[in-house]
Amino acid sequence: MDPPGPIDLYADLVHVLPMTKHTDYHQFKMRLPRRMMSLLAEAATDNKRTLSAEIIERLDRSLSAAPGPSDWEARLIQLQMRVEAQLTAMADIQKHMEAIEAFTKDREAD
């Protein structure tokens, strides 16, 4: 006997999983490169999911891993502090360069 295909598994899961209301989802058309579609379909088969379920799972994982607003604020503050430190270092270098130029001009004048 052949192993069940994705459609057979899906039919079995429909009876096990609780049904969600159709209004819980937004349906829309989307264009995908053929290679990406092929990879997603292959992954869905490997993971015993429908193509929609595979896409939803992957989007959910990537959005869950995204930093929240507080993380972005912390990163922004860190970047601002690094920029300020760099500006301070550049100002110090400029002062040293001006001091060297002044010293060189004095030596040339002697």
C-alpha positions as CSV (number, residue, x, y, z in Angstrom):
1,M,0.0,0.0,0.0
2,D,1.3,3.5,-0.9
3,P,2.0,6.0,1.9
4,P,-0.7,8.6,2.2
5,G,-0.1,11.7,0.2
6,P,-0.5,15.3,1.4
7,I,-4.2,15.4,0.4
8,D,-4.9,12.2,2.3
9,L,-3.1,13.6,5.4
10,Y,-5.0,16.9,5.1
11,A,-8.3,15.0,4.9
12,D,-7.4,13.1,8.1
13,L,-6.3,16.3,9.9
14,V,-9.5,18.1,9.1
15,H,-11.4,15.7,11.4
16,V,-8.8,16.1,14.2
17,L,-8.0,19.8,14.2
18,P,-10.6,22.4,15.4
19,M,-12.0,24.4,12.6
20,T,-11.4,28.1,12.6
21,K,-13.9,30.6,11.4
22,H,-13.4,31.6,7.8
23,T,-13.4,35.2,8.9
24,D,-10.2,34.6,11.0
25,Y,-8.2,34.7,7.8
26,H,-7.7,37.3,5.0
27,Q,-7.5,35.7,1.5
28,F,-5.5,37.5,-1.1
29,K,-3.5,36.7,-4.3
30,M,0.2,36.8,-4.3
31,R,2.9,36.4,-6.9
32,L,5.9,34.3,-6.0
33,P,9.0,33.4,-8.1
34,R,8.6,29.9,-9.5
35,R,11.7,28.6,-7.6
36,M,10.4,29.9,-4.3
37,M,7.0,28.4,-4.9
38,S,8.6,25.1,-5.7
39,L,10.7,25.2,-2.6
40,L,7.7,26.1,-0.4
41,A,5.6,23.3,-1.9
42,E,8.4,20.8,-1.3
43,A,8.8,22.0,2.3
44,A,5.1,21.8,2.8
45,T,5.1,18.2,1.6
46,D,8.1,17.4,3.8
47,N,6.4,19.0,6.8
48,K,3.1,17.4,6.0
49,R,1.3,20.7,5.7
50,T,-0.7,22.5,3.1
51,L,1.1,25.2,1.2
52,S,-0.9,27.8,3.0
53,A,-0.1,26.3,6.4
54,E,3.6,26.2,5.4
55,I,3.6,29.9,4.4
56,I,1.7,30.9,7.6
57,E,4.1,28.9,9.8
58,R,7.2,30.5,8.2
59,L,5.7,34.0,8.4
60,D,4.7,33.5,12.0
61,R,8.2,32.3,12.9
62,S,9.9,35.3,11.2
63,L,7.5,37.8,12.7
64,S,7.8,36.3,16.2
65,A,11.6,36.7,15.9
66,A,11.4,40.3,14.9
67,P,12.5,42.8,17.5
68,G,9.8,44.8,19.2
69,P,9.6,48.6,19.5
70,S,11.5,48.5,22.8
71,D,14.3,46.5,21.2
72,W,14.5,49.0,18.4
73,E,14.6,51.9,20.8
74,A,17.5,50.3,22.7
75,R,19.4,49.7,19.5
76,L,18.8,53.3,18.4
77,I,20.2,54.6,21.7
78,Q,23.2,52.3,21.4
79,L,23.8,53.6,17.9
80,Q,23.4,57.2,19.0
81,M,26.0,56.7,21.8
82,R,28.4,55.1,19.3
83,V,28.0,58.0,16.9
84,E,28.5,60.5,19.7
85,A,31.7,58.7,20.8
86,Q,33.0,58.7,17.2
87,L,32.3,62.4,16.9
88,T,34.1,63.1,20.1
89,A,37.1,61.0,18.9
90,M,37.1,62.9,15.6
91,A,37.0,66.2,17.4
92,D,40.0,65.1,19.5
93,I,41.9,64.1,16.4
94,Q,41.1,67.4,14.8
95,K,42.5,69.3,17.9
96,H,45.7,67.2,17.8
97,M,46.1,67.8,14.1
98,E,45.7,71.6,14.6
99,A,48.3,71.4,17.4
100,I,50.7,69.6,15.2
101,E,50.2,72.1,12.4
102,A,50.8,75.0,14.8
103,F,53.9,73.3,16.1
104,T,55.2,72.6,12.5
105,K,54.6,76.3,11.5
106,D,56.5,77.5,14.6
107,R,59.4,75.2,13.8
108,E,59.5,76.3,10.2
109,A,59.4,80.0,11.3
110,D,62.5,79.5,13.5
